[in-house]
């Protein structure tokens, strides 16, 4: 059964860092492009970052460029999101998933709350 488990969220102060982890199981992982997405309270889910299957090509939303870094470990079926200089606008539930369809069923996400 395909499954995604995100972890690493929590309550942080503005300017602090956090590393999110996403572990995938039940389907092939290493040959696909992966992404992190987030959903802030009252807003739709939005793209944050993507990484191609080799890990050599990444893209970022303008709002996180220069502060967030996406990476992956294909040997562990895991995608990471290193978040630095967090700001209150980064408060959201963060999710990972494949970039293209058919995606995994969405996981429960991991909540990041940034206080000013």
N, CA, C and O atoms as CSV, one atom per row, in Angstrom:
chain,resi,resn,atom,element,x,y,z
A,1,UNK,N,N,0.845,-1.178,0.000
A,1,UNK,CA,C,0.000,0.000,0.000
A,1,UNK,C,C,0.886,1.235,0.000
A,1,UNK,O,O,1.733,1.401,0.877
A,2,UNK,N,N,0.687,2.097,-0.983
A,2,UNK,CA,C,1.495,3.309,-1.082
A,2,UNK,C,C,1.201,4.241,0.082
A,2,UNK,O,O,0.045,4.467,0.439
A,3,UNK,N,N,2.263,4.778,0.665
A,3,UNK,CA,C,2.090,5.607,1.857
A,3,UNK,C,C,3.208,6.635,1.954
A,3,UNK,O,O,4.354,6.370,1.593
A,4,UNK,N,N,2.849,7.806,2.446
A,4,UNK,CA,C,3.802,8.869,2.708
A,4,UNK,C,C,3.709,9.260,4.179
A,4,UNK,O,O,2.616,9.429,4.721
A,5,UNK,N,N,4.850,9.398,4.806
A,5,UNK,CA,C,4.867,9.843,6.187
A,5,UNK,C,C,5.820,11.022,6.301
A,5,UNK,O,O,7.028,10.882,6.109
A,6,UNK,N,N,5.262,12.184,6.617
A,6,UNK,CA,C,6.050,13.400,6.812
A,6,UNK,C,C,6.289,13.620,8.305
A,6,UNK,O,O,5.440,13.293,9.134
A,7,UNK,N,N,7.437,14.171,8.633
A,7,UNK,CA,C,7.761,14.445,10.024
A,7,UNK,C,C,8.744,15.601,10.109
A,7,UNK,O,O,9.313,16.033,9.106
A,8,UNK,N,N,8.930,16.090,11.323
A,8,UNK,CA,C,9.920,17.132,11.558
A,8,UNK,C,C,9.347,18.501,11.849
A,8,UNK,O,O,10.091,19.430,12.163
A,9,UNK,N,N,8.047,18.639,11.750
A,9,UNK,CA,C,7.443,19.936,12.024
A,9,UNK,C,C,7.451,20.273,13.500
A,9,UNK,O,O,7.891,19.480,14.332
A,10,UNK,N,N,6.961,21.454,13.812
A,10,UNK,CA,C,6.896,21.883,15.195
A,10,UNK,C,C,6.735,23.381,15.299
A,10,UNK,O,O,6.474,24.062,14.307
A,11,UNK,N,N,6.892,23.887,16.504
A,11,UNK,CA,C,6.784,25.322,16.771
A,11,UNK,C,C,8.192,25.904,16.852
A,11,UNK,O,O,9.021,25.441,17.634
A,12,UNK,N,N,8.450,26.919,16.039
A,12,UNK,CA,C,9.764,27.546,16.031
A,12,UNK,C,C,9.603,29.057,16.086
A,12,UNK,O,O,8.530,29.596,15.813
A,13,UNK,N,N,10.684,29.723,16.442
A,13,UNK,CA,C,10.723,31.185,16.423
A,13,UNK,C,C,11.179,31.665,15.048
A,13,UNK,O,O,11.906,30.961,14.346
A,14,UNK,N,N,10.758,32.844,14.675
A,14,UNK,CA,C,11.209,33.425,13.414
A,14,UNK,C,C,12.741,33.464,13.383
A,14,UNK,O,O,13.389,33.806,14.372
A,15,UNK,N,N,13.294,33.111,12.236
A,15,UNK,CA,C,14.735,33.083,12.069
A,15,UNK,C,C,15.373,31.723,12.335
A,15,UNK,O,O,16.537,31.506,11.998
A,16,UNK,N,N,14.635,30.827,12.924
A,16,UNK,CA,C,15.178,29.503,13.227
A,16,UNK,C,C,15.059,28.573,12.019
A,16,UNK,O,O,14.488,28.932,10.989
A,17,UNK,N,N,15.613,27.373,12.174
A,17,UNK,CA,C,15.646,26.387,11.101
A,17,UNK,C,C,14.894,25.130,11.517
A,17,UNK,O,O,14.665,24.870,12.699
A,18,UNK,N,N,14.522,24.366,10.502
A,18,UNK,CA,C,13.835,23.098,10.734
A,18,UNK,C,C,14.107,22.211,9.535
A,18,UNK,O,O,14.221,22.698,8.410
A,19,UNK,N,N,14.211,20.903,9.770
A,19,UNK,CA,C,14.390,19.957,8.681
A,19,UNK,C,C,13.214,18.990,8.651
A,19,UNK,O,O,12.944,18.292,9.629
A,20,UNK,N,N,12.533,18.957,7.545
A,20,UNK,CA,C,11.413,18.042,7.365
A,20,UNK,C,C,11.872,16.790,6.626
A,20,UNK,O,O,12.773,16.835,5.788
A,21,UNK,N,N,11.229,15.674,6.958
A,21,UNK,CA,C,11.548,14.388,6.347
A,21,UNK,C,C,10.278,13.751,5.814
A,21,UNK,O,O,9.225,13.819,6.448
A,22,UNK,N,N,10.380,13.140,4.660
A,22,UNK,CA,C,9.254,12.424,4.060
A,22,UNK,C,C,9.752,11.043,3.649
A,22,UNK,O,O,10.700,10.917,2.875
A,23,UNK,N,N,9.110,10.025,4.169
A,23,UNK,CA,C,9.462,8.650,3.818
A,23,UNK,C,C,8.323,8.044,3.011
A,23,UNK,O,O,7.162,8.087,3.417
A,24,UNK,N,N,8.673,7.481,1.866
A,24,UNK,CA,C,7.683,6.861,0.981
A,24,UNK,C,C,7.813,5.348,1.026
A,24,UNK,O,O,8.910,4.805,1.155
A,25,UNK,N,N,6.689,4.686,0.919
A,25,UNK,CA,C,6.710,3.226,0.890
A,25,UNK,C,C,5.582,2.727,0.007
A,25,UNK,O,O,4.607,3.434,-0.246
A,26,UNK,N,N,5.733,1.497,-0.455
A,26,UNK,CA,C,4.666,0.846,-1.203
A,26,UNK,C,C,4.689,1.041,-2.695
A,26,UNK,O,O,3.929,0.394,-3.415
A,27,UNK,N,N,5.558,1.934,-3.187
A,27,UNK,CA,C,5.678,2.153,-4.629
A,27,UNK,C,C,7.105,2.507,-4.948
A,27,UNK,O,O,7.898,2.821,-4.061
A,28,UNK,N,N,7.427,2.453,-6.225
A,28,UNK,CA,C,8.765,2.850,-6.659
A,28,UNK,C,C,9.015,4.309,-6.299
A,28,UNK,O,O,8.099,5.131,-6.330
A,29,UNK,N,N,10.248,4.617,-5.963
A,29,UNK,CA,C,10.584,5.959,-5.471
A,29,UNK,C,C,11.651,6.633,-6.311
A,29,UNK,O,O,11.503,7.798,-6.680
A,30,UNK,N,N,12.723,5.920,-6.620
A,30,UNK,CA,C,13.946,6.572,-7.057
A,30,UNK,C,C,13.904,7.131,-8.468
A,30,UNK,O,O,14.751,7.956,-8.811
A,31,UNK,N,N,12.972,6.725,-9.289
A,31,UNK,CA,C,12.994,7.169,-10.687
A,31,UNK,C,C,12.060,8.335,-10.962
A,31,UNK,O,O,11.849,8.693,-12.121
A,32,UNK,N,N,11.502,8.929,-9.929
A,32,UNK,CA,C,10.516,9.986,-10.096
A,32,UNK,C,C,10.962,11.305,-9.481
A,32,UNK,O,O,11.805,11.339,-8.584
A,33,UNK,N,N,10.377,12.388,-9.981
A,33,UNK,CA,C,10.581,13.710,-9.399
A,33,UNK,C,C,9.650,13.875,-8.207
A,33,UNK,O,O,8.485,13.482,-8.257
A,34,UNK,N,N,10.173,14.457,-7.140
A,34,UNK,CA,C,9.402,14.636,-5.916
A,34,UNK,C,C,9.300,16.111,-5.559
A,34,UNK,O,O,10.102,16.938,-5.994
A,35,UNK,N,N,8.291,16.413,-4.754
A,35,UNK,CA,C,8.110,17.795,-4.355
A,35,UNK,C,C,7.616,17.924,-2.928
A,35,UNK,O,O,7.057,16.991,-2.349
A,36,UNK,N,N,7.837,19.099,-2.384
A,36,UNK,CA,C,7.217,19.510,-1.118
A,36,UNK,C,C,6.165,20.557,-1.444
A,36,UNK,O,O,6.342,21.401,-2.323
A,37,UNK,N,N,5.074,20.472,-0.713
A,37,UNK,CA,C,3.953,21.383,-0.874
A,37,UNK,C,C,3.534,21.831,0.520
A,37,UNK,O,O,3.898,21.196,1.510
A,38,UNK,N,N,2.781,22.909,0.606
A,38,UNK,CA,C,2.299,23.350,1.912
A,38,UNK,C,C,0.918,23.966,1.788
A,38,UNK,O,O,0.524,24.468,0.736
A,39,UNK,N,N,0.201,23.912,2.892
A,39,UNK,CA,C,-1.136,24.496,2.942
A,39,UNK,C,C,-1.260,25.304,4.217
A,39,UNK,O,O,-1.268,24.762,5.322
A,40,UNK,N,N,-1.355,26.604,4.041
A,40,UNK,CA,C,-1.525,27.511,5.176
A,40,UNK,C,C,-2.998,27.570,5.557
A,40,UNK,O,O,-3.863,27.252,4.741
A,41,UNK,N,N,-3.289,27.973,6.790
A,41,UNK,CA,C,-4.689,28.056,7.225
A,41,UNK,C,C,-5.519,28.925,6.285
A,41,UNK,O,O,-5.153,30.063,5.995
A,42,UNK,N,N,-6.632,28.383,5.816
A,42,UNK,CA,C,-7.530,29.133,4.957
A,42,UNK,C,C,-7.081,29.286,3.518
A,42,UNK,O,O,-7.715,30.009,2.749
A,43,UNK,N,N,-6.007,28.625,3.140
A,43,UNK,CA,C,-5.481,28.758,1.772
A,43,UNK,C,C,-5.390,27.393,1.106
A,43,UNK,O,O,-5.474,26.355,1.763
A,44,UNK,N,N,-5.217,27.413,-0.207
A,44,UNK,CA,C,-5.047,26.174,-0.950
A,44,UNK,C,C,-3.605,25.672,-0.824
A,44,UNK,O,O,-2.680,26.420,-0.507
A,45,UNK,N,N,-3.464,24.387,-1.084
A,45,UNK,CA,C,-2.128,23.799,-1.086
A,45,UNK,C,C,-1.302,24.420,-2.202
A,45,UNK,O,O,-1.806,24.635,-3.305
A,46,UNK,N,N,-0.023,24.713,-1.919
A,46,UNK,CA,C,0.835,25.348,-2.915
A,46,UNK,C,C,2.172,24.623,-3.000
A,46,UNK,O,O,2.610,23.941,-2.072
A,47,UNK,N,N,2.785,24.801,-4.136
A,47,UNK,CA,C,4.100,24.228,-4.398
A,47,UNK,C,C,5.158,24.956,-3.586
A,47,UNK,O,O,5.108,26.177,-3.439
A,48,UNK,N,N,6.119,24.199,-3.058
A,48,UNK,CA,C,7.243,24.774,-2.327
A,48,UNK,C,C,8.562,24.502,-3.050
A,48,UNK,O,O,9.340,25.420,-3.310
A,49,UNK,N,N,8.801,23.229,-3.372
A,49,UNK,CA,C,10.077,22.866,-3.998
A,49,UNK,C,C,9.929,21.517,-4.695
A,49,UNK,O,O,9.089,20.699,-4.319
A,50,UNK,N,N,10.752,21.301,-5.710
A,50,UNK,CA,C,10.787,20.006,-6.378
A,50,UNK,C,C,12.230,19.574,-6.567
A,50,UNK,O,O,13.153,20.388,-6.541
A,51,UNK,N,N,12.401,18.277,-6.756
A,51,UNK,CA,C,13.728,17.717,-7.014
A,51,UNK,C,C,13.584,16.592,-8.032
A,51,UNK,O,O,12.673,15.770,-7.931
A,52,UNK,N,N,14.479,16.558,-9.007
A,52,UNK,CA,C,14.361,15.510,-10.012
A,52,UNK,C,C,14.928,14.200,-9.475
A,52,UNK,O,O,15.466,14.145,-8.369
A,53,UNK,N,N,14.796,13.139,-10.286
A,53,UNK,CA,C,15.088,11.816,-9.755
A,53,UNK,C,C,16.551,11.619,-9.405
A,53,UNK,O,O,16.869,10.799,-8.544
A,54,UNK,N,N,17.444,12.346,-10.046
A,54,UNK,CA,C,18.864,12.207,-9.720
A,54,UNK,C,C,19.269,13.093,-8.563
A,54,UNK,O,O,20.344,12.918,-7.988
A,55,UNK,N,N,18.413,14.046,-8.215
A,55,UNK,CA,C,18.769,14.996,-7.166
A,55,UNK,C,C,19.597,16.167,-7.656
A,55,UNK,O,O,20.012,17.005,-6.856
A,56,UNK,N,N,19.842,16.239,-8.944
A,56,UNK,CA,C,20.726,17.283,-9.464
A,56,UNK,C,C,20.001,18.527,-9.946
A,56,UNK,O,O,20.627,19.547,-10.234
A,57,UNK,N,N,18.685,18.441,-10.033
A,57,UNK,CA,C,17.924,19.600,-10.491
A,57,UNK,C,C,16.813,19.887,-9.494
A,57,UNK,O,O,16.018,19.008,-9.163
A,58,UNK,N,N,16.767,21.116,-9.022
A,58,UNK,CA,C,15.765,21.527,-8.049
A,58,UNK,C,C,15.088,22.809,-8.500
A,58,UNK,O,O,15.663,23.596,-9.252
A,59,UNK,N,N,13.860,23.014,-8.034
A,59,UNK,CA,C,13.136,24.260,-8.275
A,59,UNK,C,C,12.493,24.687,-6.966
A,59,UNK,O,O,12.190,23.859,-6.108
A,60,UNK,N,N,12.289,25.994,-6.826
A,60,UNK,CA,C,11.728,26.533,-5.593
A,60,UNK,C,C,10.712,27.618,-5.895
A,60,UNK,O,O,10.823,28.344,-6.883
A,61,UNK,N,N,9.716,27.711,-5.018
A,61,UNK,CA,C,8.816,28.848,-5.072
A,61,UNK,C,C,9.616,30.103,-4.714
A,61,UNK,O,O,10.544,30.053,-3.907
A,62,UNK,N,N,9.246,31.212,-5.320
A,62,UNK,CA,C,9.980,32.452,-5.060
A,62,UNK,C,C,10.002,32.791,-3.564
A,62,UNK,O,O,10.976,33.356,-3.066
A,63,UNK,N,N,8.944,32.449,-2.866
A,63,UNK,CA,C,8.825,32.824,-1.455
A,63,UNK,C,C,9.824,32.095,-0.553
A,63,UNK,O,O,10.078,32.533,0.568
A,64,UNK,N,N,10.394,30.983,-1.036
A,64,UNK,CA,C,11.321,30.219,-0.189
A,64,UNK,C,C,12.722,30.145,-0.786
A,64,UNK,O,O,13.636,29.611,-0.157
A,65,UNK,N,N,12.896,30.671,-1.982
A,65,UNK,CA,C,14.187,30.588,-2.662
A,65,UNK,C,C,15.270,31.237,-1.824
A,65,UNK,O,O,15.106,32.348,-1.320
A,66,UNK,N,N,16.381,30.528,-1.682
A,66,UNK,CA,C,17.489,31.036,-0.889
A,66,UNK,C,C,17.405,30.683,0.582
A,66,UNK,O,O,18.379,30.846,1.318
A,67,UNK,N,N,16.241,30.197,1.023
A,67,UNK,CA,C,16.076,29.825,2.436
A,67,UNK,C,C,15.841,28.332,2.624
A,67,UNK,O,O,16.264,27.759,3.628
A,68,UNK,N,N,15.169,27.698,1.665
A,68,UNK,CA,C,14.839,26.278,1.760
A,68,UNK,C,C,15.700,25.477,0.792
A,68,UNK,O,O,16.068,25.971,-0.274
A,69,UNK,N,N,16.020,24.238,1.166
A,69,UNK,CA,C,16.767,23.330,0.302
A,69,UNK,C,C,16.116,21.960,0.317
A,69,UNK,O,O,15.921,21.365,1.377
A,70,UNK,N,N,15.783,21.466,-0.860
A,70,UNK,CA,C,15.214,20.127,-0.981
A,70,UNK,C,C,16.320,19.148,-1.364
A,70,UNK,O,O,17.206,19.478,-2.152
A,71,UNK,N,N,16.261,17.961,-0.810
A,71,UNK,CA,C,17.237,16.916,-1.141
A,71,UNK,C,C,16.555,15.564,-1.019
A,71,UNK,O,O,15.422,15.468,-0.547
A,72,UNK,N,N,17.249,14.527,-1.447
A,72,UNK,CA,C,16.659,13.197,-1.400
A,72,UNK,C,C,17.731,12.145,-1.177
A,72,UNK,O,O,18.903,12.352,-1.491
A,73,UNK,N,N,17.311,11.022,-0.634
A,73,UNK,CA,C,18.178,9.868,-0.470
A,73,UNK,C,C,17.415,8.678,-1.047
A,73,UNK,O,O,16.527,8.124,-0.398
A,74,UNK,N,N,17.764,8.298,-2.250
A,74,UNK,CA,C,17.039,7.223,-2.919
A,74,UNK,C,C,17.241,5.871,-2.241
A,74,UNK,O,O,16.423,4.965,-2.399
A,75,UNK,N,N,18.320,5.737,-1.494
A,75,UNK,CA,C,18.558,4.466,-0.797
A,75,UNK,C,C,17.615,4.309,0.410
A,75,UNK,O,O,17.410,3.207,0.918
A,76,UNK,N,N,17.054,5.436,0.848
A,76,UNK,CA,C,16.162,5.418,2.005
A,76,UNK,C,C,14.729,5.794,1.639
A,76,UNK,O,O,13.882,5.946,2.519
A,77,UNK,N,N,14.453,5.946,0.338
A,77,UNK,CA,C,13.106,6.364,-0.107
A,77,UNK,C,C,12.649,7.611,0.645
A,77,UNK,O,O,11.508,7.687,1.102
A,78,UNK,N,N,13.536,8.575,0.767
A,78,UNK,CA,C,13.293,9.730,1.624
A,78,UNK,C,C,13.597,11.029,0.894
A,78,UNK,O,O,14.566,11.135,0.142
A,79,UNK,N,N,12.736,12.014,1.140
A,79,UNK,CA,C,12.943,13.373,0.639
A,79,UNK,C,C,13.009,14.303,1.850
A,79,UNK,O,O,12.264,14.132,2.815
A,80,UNK,N,N,13.896,15.277,1.789
A,80,UNK,CA,C,14.088,16.206,2.895
A,80,UNK,C,C,13.788,17.634,2.452
A,80,UNK,O,O,13.870,17.965,1.269
A,81,UNK,N,N,13.441,18.463,3.417
A,81,UNK,CA,C,13.318,19.897,3.178
A,81,UNK,C,C,13.991,20.623,4.333
A,81,UNK,O,O,13.468,20.662,5.447
A,82,UNK,N,N,15.141,21.191,4.058
A,82,UNK,CA,C,15.839,22.010,5.048
A,82,UNK,C,C,15.302,23.429,4.944
A,82,UNK,O,O,15.377,24.052,3.885
A,83,UNK,N,N,14.768,23.930,6.028
A,83,UNK,CA,C,14.164,25.261,6.036
A,83,UNK,C,C,14.951,26.152,6.981
A,83,UNK,O,O,15.026,25.884,8.180
A,84,UNK,N,N,15.525,27.192,6.451
A,84,UNK,CA,C,16.300,28.150,7.246
A,84,UNK,C,C,15.592,29.499,7.264
A,84,UNK,O,O,14.778,29.807,6.393
A,85,UNK,N,N,15.919,30.288,8.269
A,85,UNK,CA,C,15.358,31.637,8.391
A,85,UNK,C,C,13.833,31.606,8.244
A,85,UNK,O,O,13.256,32.352,7.454
A,86,UNK,N,N,13.211,30.748,9.005
A,86,UNK,CA,C,11.762,30.609,8.923
A,86,UNK,C,C,11.066,31.895,9.342
A,86,UNK,O,O,11.519,32.604,10.241
A,87,UNK,N,N,9.960,32.180,8.671
A,87,UNK,CA,C,9.172,33.382,8.919
A,87,UNK,C,C,7.718,33.000,9.213
A,87,UNK,O,O,7.277,31.916,8.832
A,88,UNK,N,N,6.978,33.873,9.882
A,88,UNK,CA,C,5.568,33.550,10.171
A,88,UNK,C,C,4.774,33.164,8.926
A,88,UNK,O,O,3.845,32.361,9.016
A,89,UNK,N,N,5.126,33.724,7.762
A,89,UNK,CA,C,4.414,33.380,6.525
A,89,UNK,C,C,4.662,31.936,6.096
A,89,UNK,O,O,3.960,31.426,5.223
A,90,UNK,N,N,5.640,31.276,6.691
A,90,UNK,CA,C,5.921,29.872,6.378
A,90,UNK,C,C,5.043,28.918,7.192
A,90,UNK,O,O,5.085,27.705,6.981
A,91,UNK,N,N,4.267,29.447,8.099
A,91,UNK,CA,C,3.375,28.615,8.897
A,91,UNK,C,C,2.387,27.884,8.002
A,91,UNK,O,O,1.649,28.507,7.240
A,92,UNK,N,N,2.378,26.555,8.100
A,92,UNK,CA,C,1.539,25.739,7.224
A,92,UNK,C,C,1.710,24.274,7.600
A,92,UNK,O,O,2.569,23.914,8.405
A,93,UNK,N,N,0.877,23.446,7.003
A,93,UNK,CA,C,1.097,22.007,7.039
A,93,UNK,C,C,1.857,21.652,5.768
A,93,UNK,O,O,1.446,22.020,4.667
A,94,UNK,N,N,2.947,20.951,5.920
A,94,UNK,CA,C,3.824,20.615,4.811
A,94,UNK,C,C,3.624,19.153,4.405
A,94,UNK,O,O,3.547,18.255,5.243
A,95,UNK,N,N,3.543,18.952,3.095
A,95,UNK,CA,C,3.322,17.635,2.514
A,95,UNK,C,C,4.379,17.355,1.447
A,95,UNK,O,O,4.923,18.276,0.838
A,96,UNK,N,N,4.654,16.088,1.234
A,96,UNK,CA,C,5.481,15.701,0.103
A,96,UNK,C,C,4.644,14.822,-0.824
A,96,UNK,O,O,3.650,14.233,-0.403
A,97,UNK,N,N,5.054,14.741,-2.084
A,97,UNK,CA,C,4.404,13.847,-3.022
A,97,UNK,C,C,5.173,13.876,-4.339
A,97,UNK,O,O,6.047,14.716,-4.553
A,98,UNK,N,N,4.828,12.954,-5.196
A,98,UNK,CA,C,5.362,12.978,-6.551
A,98,UNK,C,C,4.915,14.258,-7.251
A,98,UNK,O,O,3.862,14.813,-6.940
A,99,UNK,N,N,5.704,14.705,-8.174
A,99,UNK,CA,C,5.345,15.899,-8.934
A,99,UNK,C,C,4.269,15.563,-9.959
A,99,UNK,O,O,3.336,16.338,-10.172
A,100,UNK,N,N,4.405,14.406,-10.587
A,100,UNK,CA,C,3.485,14.037,-11.667
A,100,UNK,C,C,2.499,12.965,-11.209
A,100,UNK,O,O,2.743,12.248,-10.239
A,101,UNK,N,N,1.402,12.875,-11.914
A,101,UNK,CA,C,0.414,11.829,-11.656
A,101,UNK,C,C,0.895,10.510,-12.259
A,101,UNK,O,O,1.645,10.528,-13.235
A,102,UNK,N,N,0.490,9.386,-11.715
A,102,UNK,CA,C,-0.346,9.251,-10.518
A,102,UNK,C,C,0.458,9.457,-9.232
A,102,UNK,O,O,1.485,8.814,-9.013
A,103,UNK,N,N,-0.031,10.358,-8.400
A,103,UNK,CA,C,0.646,10.633,-7.149
A,103,UNK,C,C,0.316,9.561,-6.101
A,103,UNK,O,O,-0.614,8.768,-6.247
A,104,UNK,N,N,1.113,9.581,-5.059
A,104,UNK,CA,C,0.790,8.793,-3.875
A,104,UNK,C,C,-0.489,9.394,-3.251
A,104,UNK,O,O,-0.808,10.559,-3.487
A,105,UNK,N,N,-1.200,8.601,-2.470
A,105,UNK,CA,C,-2.224,9.218,-1.615
A,105,UNK,C,C,-1.541,10.221,-0.695
A,105,UNK,O,O,-0.468,9.940,-0.163
A,106,UNK,N,N,-2.142,11.372,-0.504
A,106,UNK,CA,C,-1.519,12.386,0.338
A,106,UNK,C,C,-1.404,11.890,1.781
A,106,UNK,O,O,-2.318,11.262,2.314
A,107,UNK,N,N,-0.260,12.187,2.395
A,107,UNK,CA,C,-0.068,11.865,3.787
A,107,UNK,C,C,-0.756,12.876,4.687
A,107,UNK,O,O,-1.483,13.752,4.219
A,108,UNK,N,N,-0.519,12.745,5.967
A,108,UNK,CA,C,-1.144,13.660,6.935
A,108,UNK,C,C,-0.387,14.977,7.024
A,108,UNK,O,O,-0.894,15.952,7.578
A,109,UNK,N,N,0.807,15.009,6.487
A,109,UNK,CA,C,1.596,16.226,6.543
A,109,UNK,C,C,2.232,16.423,7.907
A,109,UNK,O,O,1.997,15.662,8.846
A,110,UNK,N,N,3.040,17.463,7.987
A,110,UNK,CA,C,3.665,17.831,9.254
A,110,UNK,C,C,3.512,19.345,9.420
A,110,UNK,O,O,3.823,20.116,8.512
A,111,UNK,N,N,3.039,19.746,10.567
A,111,UNK,CA,C,2.695,21.163,10.786
A,111,UNK,C,C,3.905,21.937,11.259
A,111,UNK,O,O,4.612,21.517,12.174
A,112,UNK,N,N,4.132,23.065,10.627
A,112,UNK,CA,C,5.187,23.997,11.033
A,112,UNK,C,C,4.515,25.307,11.425
A,112,UNK,O,O,3.768,25.897,10.644
A,113,UNK,N,N,4.790,25.743,12.628
A,113,UNK,CA,C,4.250,27.001,13.123
A,113,UNK,C,C,5.409,27.902,13.491
A,113,UNK,O,O,6.265,27.533,14.295
A,114,UNK,N,N,5.433,29.088,12.897
A,114,UNK,CA,C,6.528,30.030,13.128
A,114,UNK,C,C,5.968,31.243,13.854
A,114,UNK,O,O,5.080,31.931,13.351
A,115,UNK,N,N,6.493,31.487,15.026
A,115,UNK,CA,C,6.042,32.638,15.800
A,115,UNK,C,C,7.016,33.796,15.632
A,115,UNK,O,O,8.218,33.596,15.460
A,116,UNK,N,N,6.481,34.996,15.684
A,116,UNK,CA,C,7.328,36.194,15.478
A,116,UNK,C,C,7.919,36.688,16.785
A,116,UNK,O,O,8.650,37.678,16.797
